[in-house]
Amino acid sequence: MDPIIETTQLSKIFIPPQGWRRVARPTPVTAVADISLTVPPGELFGLLGPNGAGKTTLTKMLCTLIMPSSGRGQVVGHDLGDTRAIRAAVGLVVSDERSFFWRLSARRNLDFFAAMHGLHGRSAADRVNEVLTDVDLLDVAERRFSNFSSGMRQRLAIARSLLHRPQLLFLDEPSRSLDPTATARLHALLLRLMADQGLTIFLITHDLAEAEALCDRVALLHYGRIQAIGRPADLRRALRPQRRYVVQVGAVGEGETAVLPAIRAITPNAAMPESGQLVFRAGEEDGVLTAVLDHLRQRAIP
């Protein structure tokens, strides 16, 4: 099955505007550099990184809101230059939503955006009802947007992104302004939409806990470059701080050379720089220290 997102060395360089008084040439700013990734259909893929890492810039390139400076990419089978085809197949939800009409009801807002997608009359009304039902807002559809809570506004933004039945949904820090209850409800909604509609979701977040709760895989982005890609649990283990342990062992009847390979089967970084001294590194919660000590006790090594 073809990937729904595929990029090769995708980069974006911004040239700061040069004021009329400036003599020196502005220094280019590399926001995203050499991004190569593949996302299969049906995956909930996370892009994790701190503020300023380049997450939003990469997302805008994949949504064709800005064009890359170099590299290649395809989204839903179309090159990034085919903006019309890609925009017809993807939805985008941002964290700081400002494009709804505050004095209009949720339904009237969606009617407007449905018309922008070419939906009118009965087909538009039916589709608006469907997406309002999908996000559990049908009962408050006549309420003004200005009277919605942050969580309700975010769900309405998701409803709008579903109007044209996209294959791929981009979510840029959707839970940033939500309380824990609204965040949990949003997470449940996203998982239900994936199960019911077969959506692929590209989630941008700076919250590792959110990535662990939702994502199948995560890419770590830092200073515009991908540092690692993998399952959230694997990345957490790889990034967990480790401590250096030194264990003094007594006489080893069968020789230290027989002990060290067994310990290295538990933790490959183990070493015996001095006779009677076992040195290794382990995380606080990975169970390595306990396993090493249990092994020494079982072998009756003091």
C-alpha positions, 0 to 999 in steps of 0.5 A, spaced: 500 500 500 502 506 498 504 511 503 499 517 505 505 521 506 512 520 503 518 526 504 525 526 501 530 531 504 524 536 505 527 543 507 525 550 508 529 556 508 526 563 510 529 569 508 528 575 513 525 581 510 530 586 508 529 593 510 531 599 506 536 602 512 539 595 512 546 594 508 548 587 510 545 582 507 540 578 511 542 571 514 537 565 511 534 561 517 533 554 516 526 552 519 526 545 517 532 541 514 532 534 510 526 531 513 525 524 510 519 520 513 514 515 511 507 515 513 502 509 511 495 509 511 491 508 517 496 510 522 496 516 527 503 519 526 505 524 531 510 530 530 513 531 537 518 537 539 519 543 543 516 550 541 520 553 535 522 546 533 519 547 526 513 542 527 508 548 524 513 549 518 513 542 516 505 541 517 504 547 512 509 544 507 505 538 507 498 542 507 501 546 501 500 552 505 508 554 504 512 551 498 519 547 500 525 550 499 528 543 497 527 536 497 521 532 494 514 530 497 508 526 496 501 527 500 495 522 498 499 520 492 500 527 489 506 531 489 507 537 493 506 542 487 499 539 486 496 544 491 489 543 489 489 535 489 492 535 496 487 540 499 481 536 497 484 530 500 486 533 507 483 537 513 487 541 517 485 543 525 490 548 528 490 550 536 489 557 535 482 557 531 480 564 529 476 563 522 469 562 525 464 567 525 463 568 533 456 571 532 453 565 528 451 559 530 455 552 529 450 550 524 451 557 520 458 556 521 458 550 518 453 551 512 458 557 510 464 552 510 460 547 506 459 552 501 466 553 500 467 546 499 461 546 493 456 543 498 449 546 497 442 545 499 440 538 501 447 535 501 450 540 505 445 540 510 445 532 511 453 533 511 453 538 516 448 534 521 453 528 519 459 532 522 456 535 528 454 528 530 461 525 529 463 530 534 457 530 539 455 537 537 448 536 534 444 538 540 448 545 541 448 546 533 444 552 534 448 555 539 453 561 538 460 560 537 462 565 542 458 561 547 462 555 546 467 552 551 474 551 548 473 544 548 467 545 544 470 550 539 476 545 538 471 539 536 467 544 531 474 545 528 474 538 527 467 537 524 469 543 519 475 539 517 471 533 516 466 536 511 469 534 505 471 527 507 478 528 507 483 522 507 488 525 512 487 530 518 493 534 520 492 536 527 496 542 530 497 542 537 489 541 538 489 540 546 494 546 547 488 550 550 484 545 553 483 542 560 484 535 562 477 533 561 476 536 554 483 533 552 481 526 554 474 527 550 478 530 544 483 524 544 477 519 545 474 523 539 480 522 535 480 514 536 473 513 534 474 517 528 480 513 526 476 507 527 469 509 524 472 513 518 479 510 516 482 516 517 490 517 517 492 523 523 498 527 523 498 529 530 503 535 532 504 536 539 510 538 544 507 533 549 510 526 550 504 524 554 499 525 549 503 522 544 504 516 548 496 516 549 495 516 541 500 515 536 502 509 533 509 512 531 512 519 533 518 523 530 522 527 534 523 534 531 529 538 534 532 545 531 528 543 524 531 536 524 528 529 525 532 526 531 529 519 531 522 516 529 519 510 533 514 507 537 513 512 543 514 507 548 521 505 545 523 513 544 521 514 551 526 508 553 531 511 549 531 518 552 530 516 559 536 518 563 541 513 565 545 512 572 552 509 572 552 504 577 559 501 580 558 494 584 563 491 588 563 483 587 567 479 591 571 473 589 568 469 583 570 462 583 569 461 576 572 467 573 570 474 572 570 472 564 564 468 565 560 473 569 561 479 564 558 475 558 552 473 563 551 481 565 552 483 558 546 479 556 542 483 561 545 490 559 550 490 553 554 496 556 557 492 562 564 492 564 569 490 569 575 495 568 578 493 575 578 486 578 572 485 583 568 491 580 562 491 575 560 497 572 554 499 568 549 504 566 541 503 567 535 507 567 531 508 574 525 504 571 528 499 566 529 494 571 536 493 569 539 494 576 534 489 579 536 484 574 543 484 575 543 484 582 538 478 582 543 474 577 549 476 582 545 473 588 543 467 584 550 465 582 552 466 589 557 472 588 558 476 594 
